[in-house]
Amino acid sequence: MISEELLSLLVCPMGKAPLRLDEHRLVCTRCGLRFAIQDDIPNMLVEEAELPEGCHSLSDLECVGAGDAKVDAS
Ligand SMILES: [Zn+2]
């Protein structure tokens, strides 16, 4: 279980927005990226995060479109 304290420290690696706990994953309150939680440790790797509906790549994220986050060229 992720504690409220840890949750309050974590932000989305893309737009630096707060995250909310959604059952077994963390969801960005802004762009909607979903980060899996494995063994109580959130996997904050953007490359392994699940894209929100309607997004086909990281460049489709709201925070990237607004210019607040950048996608690695790699
Ligand atoms: Zn985000």
PDB file of the backbone (N, CA, C, O) and the ligand in Angstrom, with CONECT records:
HET     ZN  A 101       1
ATOM      1  N   MET A   1       0.842  -1.197   0.000  1.00  0.00           N
ATOM      2  CA  MET A   1       0.000   0.000   0.000  1.00  0.00           C
ATOM      3  C   MET A   1       0.876   1.245   0.000  1.00  0.00           C
ATOM      4  O   MET A   1       1.859   1.337   0.735  1.00  0.00           O
ATOM      5  N   ILE A   2       0.499   2.185  -0.831  1.00  0.00           N
ATOM      6  CA  ILE A   2       1.241   3.440  -0.907  1.00  0.00           C
ATOM      7  C   ILE A   2       0.675   4.397   0.149  1.00  0.00           C
ATOM      8  O   ILE A   2      -0.534   4.623   0.199  1.00  0.00           O
ATOM      9  N   SER A   3       1.527   4.944   0.969  1.00  0.00           N
ATOM     10  CA  SER A   3       1.052   5.849   2.012  1.00  0.00           C
ATOM     11  C   SER A   3       0.713   7.224   1.434  1.00  0.00           C
ATOM     12  O   SER A   3       1.226   7.621   0.387  1.00  0.00           O
ATOM     13  N   GLU A   4      -0.157   7.931   2.136  1.00  0.00           N
ATOM     14  CA  GLU A   4      -0.521   9.286   1.723  1.00  0.00           C
ATOM     15  C   GLU A   4       0.720  10.168   1.665  1.00  0.00           C
ATOM     16  O   GLU A   4       0.839  11.058   0.823  1.00  0.00           O
ATOM     17  N   GLU A   5       1.633   9.893   2.583  1.00  0.00           N
ATOM     18  CA  GLU A   5       2.849  10.699   2.656  1.00  0.00           C
ATOM     19  C   GLU A   5       3.690  10.524   1.398  1.00  0.00           C
ATOM     20  O   GLU A   5       4.170  11.497   0.816  1.00  0.00           O
ATOM     21  N   LEU A   6       3.863   9.274   0.987  1.00  0.00           N
ATOM     22  CA  LEU A   6       4.630   9.013  -0.224  1.00  0.00           C
ATOM     23  C   LEU A   6       3.905   9.593  -1.433  1.00  0.00           C
ATOM     24  O   LEU A   6       4.513  10.206  -2.310  1.00  0.00           O
ATOM     25  N   LEU A   7       2.605   9.386  -1.457  1.00  0.00           N
ATOM     26  CA  LEU A   7       1.818   9.880  -2.584  1.00  0.00           C
ATOM     27  C   LEU A   7       1.963  11.387  -2.747  1.00  0.00           C
ATOM     28  O   LEU A   7       2.041  11.897  -3.865  1.00  0.00           O
ATOM     29  N   SER A   8       1.998  12.094  -1.621  1.00  0.00           N
ATOM     30  CA  SER A   8       2.085  13.553  -1.684  1.00  0.00           C
ATOM     31  C   SER A   8       3.450  14.014  -2.177  1.00  0.00           C
ATOM     32  O   SER A   8       3.600  15.154  -2.617  1.00  0.00           O
ATOM     33  N   LEU A   9       4.449  13.130  -2.106  1.00  0.00           N
ATOM     34  CA  LEU A   9       5.791  13.493  -2.564  1.00  0.00           C
ATOM     35  C   LEU A   9       5.990  13.214  -4.044  1.00  0.00           C
ATOM     36  O   LEU A   9       6.855  13.803  -4.693  1.00  0.00           O
ATOM     37  N   LEU A  10       5.183  12.315  -4.561  1.00  0.00           N
ATOM     38  CA  LEU A  10       5.380  11.898  -5.946  1.00  0.00           C
ATOM     39  C   LEU A  10       4.666  12.830  -6.910  1.00  0.00           C
ATOM     40  O   LEU A  10       3.550  13.279  -6.651  1.00  0.00           O
ATOM     41  N   VAL A  11       5.316  13.108  -8.010  1.00  0.00           N
ATOM     42  CA  VAL A  11       4.672  13.867  -9.077  1.00  0.00           C
ATOM     43  C   VAL A  11       4.896  13.128 -10.385  1.00  0.00           C
ATOM     44  O   VAL A  11       5.780  12.280 -10.499  1.00  0.00           O
ATOM     45  N   CYS A  12       4.087  13.465 -11.351  1.00  0.00           N
ATOM     46  CA  CYS A  12       4.235  12.876 -12.673  1.00  0.00           C
ATOM     47  C   CYS A  12       5.560  13.319 -13.270  1.00  0.00           C
ATOM     48  O   CYS A  12       5.868  14.511 -13.250  1.00  0.00           O
ATOM     49  N   PRO A  13       6.354  12.394 -13.801  1.00  0.00           N
ATOM     50  CA  PRO A  13       7.635  12.779 -14.395  1.00  0.00           C
ATOM     51  C   PRO A  13       7.477  13.663 -15.634  1.00  0.00           C
ATOM     52  O   PRO A  13       8.425  14.336 -16.040  1.00  0.00           O
ATOM     53  N   MET A  14       6.333  13.664 -16.211  1.00  0.00           N
ATOM     54  CA  MET A  14       6.133  14.480 -17.414  1.00  0.00           C
ATOM     55  C   MET A  14       5.801  15.925 -17.066  1.00  0.00           C
ATOM     56  O   MET A  14       6.636  16.809 -17.255  1.00  0.00           O
ATOM     57  N   GLY A  15       4.602  16.179 -16.564  1.00  0.00           N
ATOM     58  CA  GLY A  15       4.189  17.560 -16.314  1.00  0.00           C
ATOM     59  C   GLY A  15       4.353  18.001 -14.875  1.00  0.00           C
ATOM     60  O   GLY A  15       3.974  19.118 -14.523  1.00  0.00           O
ATOM     61  N   LYS A  16       4.919  17.131 -14.026  1.00  0.00           N
ATOM     62  CA  LYS A  16       5.114  17.417 -12.592  1.00  0.00           C
ATOM     63  C   LYS A  16       3.795  17.664 -11.865  1.00  0.00           C
ATOM     64  O   LYS A  16       3.760  18.380 -10.864  1.00  0.00           O
ATOM     65  N   ALA A  17       2.732  17.083 -12.356  1.00  0.00           N
ATOM     66  CA  ALA A  17       1.429  17.230 -11.702  1.00  0.00           C
ATOM     67  C   ALA A  17       1.285  16.177 -10.605  1.00  0.00           C
ATOM     68  O   ALA A  17       1.946  15.139 -10.642  1.00  0.00           O
ATOM     69  N   PRO A  18       0.414  16.451  -9.624  1.00  0.00           N
ATOM     70  CA  PRO A  18       0.193  15.467  -8.560  1.00  0.00           C
ATOM     71  C   PRO A  18      -0.421  14.178  -9.114  1.00  0.00           C
ATOM     72  O   PRO A  18      -1.019  14.160 -10.190  1.00  0.00           O
ATOM     73  N   LEU A  19      -0.255  13.121  -8.356  1.00  0.00           N
ATOM     74  CA  LEU A  19      -0.793  11.824  -8.740  1.00  0.00           C
ATOM     75  C   LEU A  19      -1.907  11.429  -7.780  1.00  0.00           C
ATOM     76  O   LEU A  19      -1.933  11.862  -6.628  1.00  0.00           O
ATOM     77  N   ARG A  20      -2.819  10.606  -8.267  1.00  0.00           N
ATOM     78  CA  ARG A  20      -3.821  10.061  -7.362  1.00  0.00           C
ATOM     79  C   ARG A  20      -3.741   8.545  -7.432  1.00  0.00           C
ATOM     80  O   ARG A  20      -3.341   7.954  -8.435  1.00  0.00           O
ATOM     81  N   LEU A  21      -4.139   7.947  -6.321  1.00  0.00           N
ATOM     82  CA  LEU A  21      -4.107   6.502  -6.230  1.00  0.00           C
ATOM     83  C   LEU A  21      -5.389   5.940  -6.823  1.00  0.00           C
ATOM     84  O   LEU A  21      -6.487   6.325  -6.421  1.00  0.00           O
ATOM     85  N   ASP A  22      -5.250   5.037  -7.769  1.00  0.00           N
ATOM     86  CA  ASP A  22      -6.408   4.404  -8.385  1.00  0.00           C
ATOM     87  C   ASP A  22      -6.218   2.894  -8.277  1.00  0.00           C
ATOM     88  O   ASP A  22      -5.604   2.271  -9.142  1.00  0.00           O
ATOM     89  N   GLU A  23      -6.746   2.325  -7.219  1.00  0.00           N
ATOM     90  CA  GLU A  23      -6.591   0.906  -6.931  1.00  0.00           C
ATOM     91  C   GLU A  23      -5.126   0.500  -6.945  1.00  0.00           C
ATOM     92  O   GLU A  23      -4.405   0.786  -5.989  1.00  0.00           O
ATOM     93  N   HIS A  24      -4.668  -0.158  -8.001  1.00  0.00           N
ATOM     94  CA  HIS A  24      -3.311  -0.683  -7.957  1.00  0.00           C
ATOM     95  C   HIS A  24      -2.350   0.088  -8.839  1.00  0.00           C
ATOM     96  O   HIS A  24      -1.344  -0.446  -9.306  1.00  0.00           O
ATOM     97  N   ARG A  25      -2.673   1.349  -9.060  1.00  0.00           N
ATOM     98  CA  ARG A  25      -1.755   2.145  -9.849  1.00  0.00           C
ATOM     99  C   ARG A  25      -1.895   3.610  -9.470  1.00  0.00           C
ATOM    100  O   ARG A  25      -2.837   4.006  -8.784  1.00  0.00           O
ATOM    101  N   LEU A  26      -0.941   4.399  -9.929  1.00  0.00           N
ATOM    102  CA  LEU A  26      -0.989   5.840  -9.715  1.00  0.00           C
ATOM    103  C   LEU A  26      -1.358   6.497 -11.035  1.00  0.00           C
ATOM    104  O   LEU A  26      -0.842   6.132 -12.092  1.00  0.00           O
ATOM    105  N   VAL A  27      -2.248   7.459 -10.960  1.00  0.00           N
ATOM    106  CA  VAL A  27      -2.706   8.132 -12.168  1.00  0.00           C
ATOM    107  C   VAL A  27      -2.382   9.614 -12.057  1.00  0.00           C
ATOM    108  O   VAL A  27      -2.661  10.241 -11.035  1.00  0.00           O
ATOM    109  N   CYS A  28      -1.798  10.169 -13.100  1.00  0.00           N
ATOM    110  CA  CYS A  28      -1.502  11.598 -13.115  1.00  0.00           C
ATOM    111  C   CYS A  28      -2.812  12.373 -13.203  1.00  0.00           C
ATOM    112  O   CYS A  28      -3.667  12.068 -14.035  1.00  0.00           O
ATOM    113  N   THR A  29      -2.966  13.379 -12.338  1.00  0.00           N
ATOM    114  CA  THR A  29      -4.213  14.156 -12.325  1.00  0.00           C
ATOM    115  C   THR A  29      -4.277  15.108 -13.514  1.00  0.00           C
ATOM    116  O   THR A  29      -5.324  15.694 -13.789  1.00  0.00           O
ATOM    117  N   ARG A  30      -3.175  15.259 -14.206  1.00  0.00           N
ATOM    118  CA  ARG A  30      -3.208  16.153 -15.360  1.00  0.00           C
ATOM    119  C   ARG A  30      -3.247  15.388 -16.683  1.00  0.00           C
ATOM    120  O   ARG A  30      -4.231  15.464 -17.420  1.00  0.00           O
ATOM    121  N   CYS A  31      -2.181  14.656 -16.979  1.00  0.00           N
ATOM    122  CA  CYS A  31      -2.106  14.019 -18.299  1.00  0.00           C
ATOM    123  C   CYS A  31      -2.721  12.632 -18.326  1.00  0.00           C
ATOM    124  O   CYS A  31      -3.000  12.101 -19.401  1.00  0.00           O
ATOM    125  N   GLY A  32      -2.936  12.040 -17.165  1.00  0.00           N
ATOM    126  CA  GLY A  32      -3.608  10.752 -17.133  1.00  0.00           C
ATOM    127  C   GLY A  32      -2.711   9.543 -17.303  1.00  0.00           C
ATOM    128  O   GLY A  32      -3.212   8.423 -17.403  1.00  0.00           O
ATOM    129  N   LEU A  33      -1.393   9.732 -17.338  1.00  0.00           N
ATOM    130  CA  LEU A  33      -0.485   8.584 -17.395  1.00  0.00           C
ATOM    131  C   LEU A  33      -0.734   7.688 -16.191  1.00  0.00           C
ATOM    132  O   LEU A  33      -1.012   8.175 -15.095  1.00  0.00           O
ATOM    133  N   ARG A  34      -0.635   6.380 -16.395  1.00  0.00           N
ATOM    134  CA  ARG A  34      -0.891   5.420 -15.315  1.00  0.00           C
ATOM    135  C   ARG A  34       0.382   4.663 -15.004  1.00  0.00           C
ATOM    136  O   ARG A  34       0.999   4.053 -15.877  1.00  0.00           O
ATOM    137  N   PHE A  35       0.759   4.718 -13.740  1.00  0.00           N
ATOM    138  CA  PHE A  35       1.988   4.063 -13.303  1.00  0.00           C
ATOM    139  C   PHE A  35       1.650   2.860 -12.435  1.00  0.00           C
ATOM    140  O   PHE A  35       0.912   2.967 -11.455  1.00  0.00           O
ATOM    141  N   ALA A  36       2.195   1.732 -12.807  1.00  0.00           N
ATOM    142  CA  ALA A  36       1.917   0.502 -12.060  1.00  0.00           C
ATOM    143  C   ALA A  36       2.628   0.529 -10.713  1.00  0.00           C
ATOM    144  O   ALA A  36       3.687   1.138 -10.564  1.00  0.00           O
ATOM    145  N   ILE A  37       2.026  -0.141  -9.739  1.00  0.00           N
ATOM    146  CA  ILE A  37       2.652  -0.286  -8.428  1.00  0.00           C
ATOM    147  C   ILE A  37       2.983  -1.762  -8.239  1.00  0.00           C
ATOM    148  O   ILE A  37       2.103  -2.623  -8.244  1.00  0.00           O
ATOM    149  N   GLN A  38       4.272  -2.028  -8.074  1.00  0.00           N
ATOM    150  CA  GLN A  38       4.708  -3.405  -7.886  1.00  0.00           C
ATOM    151  C   GLN A  38       5.418  -3.529  -6.551  1.00  0.00           C
ATOM    152  O   GLN A  38       6.387  -2.822  -6.273  1.00  0.00           O
ATOM    153  N   ASP A  39       4.915  -4.446  -5.726  1.00  0.00           N
ATOM    154  CA  ASP A  39       5.487  -4.641  -4.388  1.00  0.00           C
ATOM    155  C   ASP A  39       5.572  -3.328  -3.626  1.00  0.00           C
ATOM    156  O   ASP A  39       6.593  -3.023  -3.008  1.00  0.00           O
ATOM    157  N   ASP A  40       4.495  -2.554  -3.675  1.00  0.00           N
ATOM    158  CA  ASP A  40       4.394  -1.278  -2.966  1.00  0.00           C
ATOM    159  C   ASP A  40       5.335  -0.214  -3.492  1.00  0.00           C
ATOM    160  O   ASP A  40       5.483   0.841  -2.876  1.00  0.00           O
ATOM    161  N   ILE A  41       5.963  -0.471  -4.605  1.00  0.00           N
ATOM    162  CA  ILE A  41       6.867   0.527  -5.177  1.00  0.00           C
ATOM    163  C   ILE A  41       6.308   0.978  -6.520  1.00  0.00           C
ATOM    164  O   ILE A  41       6.177   0.175  -7.444  1.00  0.00           O
ATOM    165  N   PRO A  42       5.981   2.251  -6.626  1.00  0.00           N
ATOM    166  CA  PRO A  42       5.470   2.733  -7.906  1.00  0.00           C
ATOM    167  C   PRO A  42       6.566   2.756  -8.975  1.00  0.00           C
ATOM    168  O   PRO A  42       7.685   3.208  -8.734  1.00  0.00           O
ATOM    169  N   ASN A  43       6.221   2.270 -10.130  1.00  0.00           N
ATOM    170  CA  ASN A  43       7.146   2.305 -11.259  1.00  0.00           C
ATOM    171  C   ASN A  43       6.916   3.616 -11.995  1.00  0.00           C
ATOM    172  O   ASN A  43       5.961   3.762 -12.758  1.00  0.00           O
ATOM    173  N   MET A  44       7.821   4.573 -11.748  1.00  0.00           N
ATOM    174  CA  MET A  44       7.624   5.917 -12.290  1.00  0.00           C
ATOM    175  C   MET A  44       8.316   6.107 -13.636  1.00  0.00           C
ATOM    176  O   MET A  44       8.510   7.240 -14.076  1.00  0.00           O
ATOM    177  N   LEU A  45       8.684   5.028 -14.282  1.00  0.00           N
ATOM    178  CA  LEU A  45       9.300   5.151 -15.598  1.00  0.00           C
ATOM    179  C   LEU A  45       8.241   5.501 -16.632  1.00  0.00           C
ATOM    180  O   LEU A  45       7.283   4.759 -16.849  1.00  0.00           O
ATOM    181  N   VAL A  46       8.439   6.639 -17.255  1.00  0.00           N
ATOM    182  CA  VAL A  46       7.474   7.091 -18.258  1.00  0.00           C
ATOM    183  C   VAL A  46       7.343   6.071 -19.386  1.00  0.00           C
ATOM    184  O   VAL A  46       6.254   5.838 -19.911  1.00  0.00           O
ATOM    185  N   GLU A  47       8.478   5.469 -19.746  1.00  0.00           N
ATOM    186  CA  GLU A  47       8.479   4.513 -20.857  1.00  0.00           C
ATOM    187  C   GLU A  47       7.598   3.302 -20.562  1.00  0.00           C
ATOM    188  O   GLU A  47       7.094   2.654 -21.479  1.00  0.00           O
ATOM    189  N   GLU A  48       7.419   3.004 -19.289  1.00  0.00           N
ATOM    190  CA  GLU A  48       6.644   1.819 -18.932  1.00  0.00           C
ATOM    191  C   GLU A  48       5.249   2.172 -18.435  1.00  0.00           C
ATOM    192  O   GLU A  48       4.465   1.286 -18.095  1.00  0.00           O
ATOM    193  N   ALA A  49       4.943   3.458 -18.393  1.00  0.00           N
ATOM    194  CA  ALA A  49       3.621   3.873 -17.942  1.00  0.00           C
ATOM    195  C   ALA A  49       2.583   3.598 -19.026  1.00  0.00           C
ATOM    196  O   ALA A  49       2.887   3.550 -20.218  1.00  0.00           O
ATOM    197  N   GLU A  50       1.349   3.420 -18.565  1.00  0.00           N
ATOM    198  CA  GLU A  50       0.260   3.164 -19.498  1.00  0.00           C
ATOM    199  C   GLU A  50      -0.309   4.503 -19.962  1.00  0.00           C
ATOM    200  O   GLU A  50      -0.576   5.385 -19.146  1.00  0.00           O
ATOM    201  N   LEU A  51      -0.490   4.648 -21.252  1.00  0.00           N
ATOM    202  CA  LEU A  51      -1.010   5.908 -21.787  1.00  0.00           C
ATOM    203  C   LEU A  51      -2.508   6.016 -21.527  1.00  0.00           C
ATOM    204  O   LEU A  51      -3.218   5.010 -21.532  1.00  0.00           O
ATOM    205  N   PRO A  52      -2.987   7.233 -21.301  1.00  0.00           N
ATOM    206  CA  PRO A  52      -4.437   7.414 -21.122  1.00  0.00           C
ATOM    207  C   PRO A  52      -5.169   7.167 -22.436  1.00  0.00           C
ATOM    208  O   PRO A  52      -4.567   7.167 -23.509  1.00  0.00           O
ATOM    209  N   GLU A  53      -6.459   6.960 -22.332  1.00  0.00           N
ATOM    210  CA  GLU A  53      -7.252   6.730 -23.533  1.00  0.00           C
ATOM    211  C   GLU A  53      -7.159   7.922 -24.467  1.00  0.00           C
ATOM    212  O   GLU A  53      -7.190   9.070 -24.026  1.00  0.00           O
ATOM    213  N   GLY A  54      -7.045   7.647 -25.751  1.00  0.00           N
ATOM    214  CA  GLY A  54      -6.957   8.721 -26.731  1.00  0.00           C
ATOM    215  C   GLY A  54      -5.534   9.135 -27.032  1.00  0.00           C
ATOM    216  O   GLY A  54      -5.294   9.886 -27.978  1.00  0.00           O
ATOM    217  N   CYS A  55      -4.577   8.655 -26.234  1.00  0.00           N
ATOM    218  CA  CYS A  55      -3.171   8.971 -26.479  1.00  0.00           C
ATOM    219  C   CYS A  55      -2.478   7.755 -27.079  1.00  0.00           C
ATOM    220  O   CYS A  55      -2.598   6.643 -26.565  1.00  0.00           O
ATOM    221  N   HIS A  56      -1.764   7.974 -28.153  1.00  0.00           N
ATOM    222  CA  HIS A  56      -1.085   6.863 -28.799  1.00  0.00           C
ATOM    223  C   HIS A  56       0.418   6.913 -28.561  1.00  0.00           C
ATOM    224  O   HIS A  56       1.123   5.927 -28.779  1.00  0.00           O
ATOM    225  N   SER A  57       0.896   8.046 -28.120  1.00  0.00           N
ATOM    226  CA  SER A  57       2.306   8.155 -27.753  1.00  0.00           C
ATOM    227  C   SER A  57       2.423   9.264 -26.722  1.00  0.00           C
ATOM    228  O   SER A  57       1.475  10.008 -26.471  1.00  0.00           O
ATOM    229  N   LEU A  58       3.608   9.359 -26.131  1.00  0.00           N
ATOM    230  CA  LEU A  58       3.817  10.369 -25.096  1.00  0.00           C
ATOM    231  C   LEU A  58       3.602  11.781 -25.647  1.00  0.00           C
ATOM    232  O   LEU A  58       3.201  12.683 -24.911  1.00  0.00           O
ATOM    233  N   SER A  59       3.867  11.967 -26.932  1.00  0.00           N
ATOM    234  CA  SER A  59       3.696  13.319 -27.487  1.00  0.00           C
ATOM    235  C   SER A  59       2.238  13.750 -27.548  1.00  0.00           C
ATOM    236  O   SER A  59       1.950  14.928 -27.755  1.00  0.00           O
ATOM    237  N   ASP A  60       1.309  12.803 -27.368  1.00  0.00           N
ATOM    238  CA  ASP A  60      -0.115  13.156 -27.359  1.00  0.00           C
ATOM    239  C   ASP A  60      -0.586  13.646 -25.990  1.00  0.00           C
ATOM    240  O   ASP A  60      -1.719  14.107 -25.855  1.00  0.00           O
ATOM    241  N   LEU A  61       0.265  13.552 -24.988  1.00  0.00           N
ATOM    242  CA  LEU A  61      -0.160  13.933 -23.635  1.00  0.00           C
ATOM    243  C   LEU A  61      -0.438  15.426 -23.556  1.00  0.00           C
ATOM    244  O   LEU A  61       0.193  16.240 -24.230  1.00  0.00           O
ATOM    245  N   GLU A  62      -1.403  15.755 -22.710  1.00  0.00           N
ATOM    246  CA  GLU A  62      -1.827  17.150 -22.568  1.00  0.00           C
ATOM    247  C   GLU A  62      -0.661  18.042 -22.142  1.00  0.00           C
ATOM    248  O   GLU A  62      -0.487  19.138 -22.675  1.00  0.00           O
ATOM    249  N   CYS A  63       0.133  17.573 -21.181  1.00  0.00           N
ATOM    250  CA  CYS A  63       1.218  18.418 -20.671  1.00  0.00           C
ATOM    251  C   CYS A  63       2.313  18.621 -21.713  1.00  0.00           C
ATOM    252  O   CYS A  63       2.994  19.646 -21.710  1.00  0.00           O
ATOM    253  N   VAL A  64       2.483  17.646 -22.603  1.00  0.00           N
ATOM    254  CA  VAL A  64       3.479  17.792 -23.671  1.00  0.00           C
ATOM    255  C   VAL A  64       2.959  18.785 -24.707  1.00  0.00           C
ATOM    256  O   VAL A  64       3.700  19.644 -25.186  1.00  0.00           O
ATOM    257  N   GLY A  65       1.683  18.658 -25.045  1.00  0.00           N
ATOM    258  CA  GLY A  65       1.082  19.572 -26.004  1.00  0.00           C
ATOM    259  C   GLY A  65       1.109  21.007 -25.520  1.00  0.00           C
ATOM    260  O   GLY A  65       1.225  21.936 -26.319  1.00  0.00           O
ATOM    261  N   ALA A  66       1.002  21.192 -24.205  1.00  0.00           N
ATOM    262  CA  ALA A  66       1.006  22.535 -23.633  1.00  0.00           C
ATOM    263  C   ALA A  66       2.418  23.085 -23.489  1.00  0.00           C
ATOM    264  O   ALA A  66       2.597  24.248 -23.127  1.00  0.00           O
ATOM    265  N   GLY A  67       3.419  22.258 -23.768  1.00  0.00           N
ATOM    266  CA  GLY A  67       4.799  22.713 -23.691  1.00  0.00           C
ATOM    267  C   GLY A  67       5.402  22.622 -22.300  1.00  0.00           C
ATOM    268  O   GLY A  67       6.493  23.142 -22.062  1.00  0.00           O
ATOM    269  N   ASP A  68       4.696  21.958 -21.366  1.00  0.00           N
ATOM    270  CA  ASP A  68       5.205  21.849 -20.003  1.00  0.00           C
ATOM    271  C   ASP A  68       6.035  20.592 -19.778  1.00  0.00           C
ATOM    272  O   ASP A  68       6.621  20.417 -18.710  1.00  0.00           O
ATOM    273  N   ALA A  69       6.086  19.736 -20.759  1.00  0.00           N
ATOM    274  CA  ALA A  69       6.885  18.517 -20.636  1.00  0.00           C
ATOM    275  C   ALA A  69       7.466  18.201 -21.996  1.00  0.00           C
ATOM    276  O   ALA A  69       6.918  18.584 -23.030  1.00  0.00           O
ATOM    277  N   LYS A  70       8.576  17.501 -21.979  1.00  0.00           N
ATOM    278  CA  LYS A  70       9.224  17.152 -23.244  1.00  0.00           C
ATOM    279  C   LYS A  70       9.342  15.642 -23.366  1.00  0.00           C
ATOM    280  O   LYS A  70       9.485  14.927 -22.374  1.00  0.00           O
ATOM    281  N   VAL A  71       9.281  15.188 -24.578  1.00  0.00           N
ATOM    282  CA  VAL A  71       9.449  13.766 -24.841  1.00  0.00           C
ATOM    283  C   VAL A  71      10.862  13.544 -25.343  1.00  0.00           C
ATOM    284  O   VAL A  71      11.335  14.257 -26.228  1.00  0.00           O
ATOM    285  N   ASP A  72      11.536  12.554 -24.777  1.00  0.00           N
ATOM    286  CA  ASP A  72      12.878  12.222 -25.249  1.00  0.00           C
ATOM    287  C   ASP A  72      12.823  11.766 -26.694  1.00  0.00           C
ATOM    288  O   ASP A  72      11.911  11.049 -27.106  1.00  0.00           O
ATOM    289  N   ALA A  73      13.802  12.189 -27.440  1.00  0.00           N
ATOM    290  CA  ALA A  73      13.824  11.826 -28.855  1.00  0.00           C
ATOM    291  C   ALA A  73      14.106  10.340 -29.043  1.00  0.00           C
ATOM    292  O   ALA A  73      13.789   9.767 -30.085  1.00  0.00           O
ATOM    293  N   SER A  74      14.699   9.725 -28.035  1.00  0.00           N
ATOM    294  CA  SER A  74      15.111   8.326 -28.177  1.00  0.00           C
ATOM    295  C   SER A  74      13.931   7.401 -28.378  1.00  0.00           C
ATOM    296  O   SER A  74      14.112   6.191 -28.513  1.00  0.00           O
TER     297      SER A  74
HETATM  298 ZN    ZN A 101       1.316  13.789 -16.069  1.00  0.00          ZN2+
END
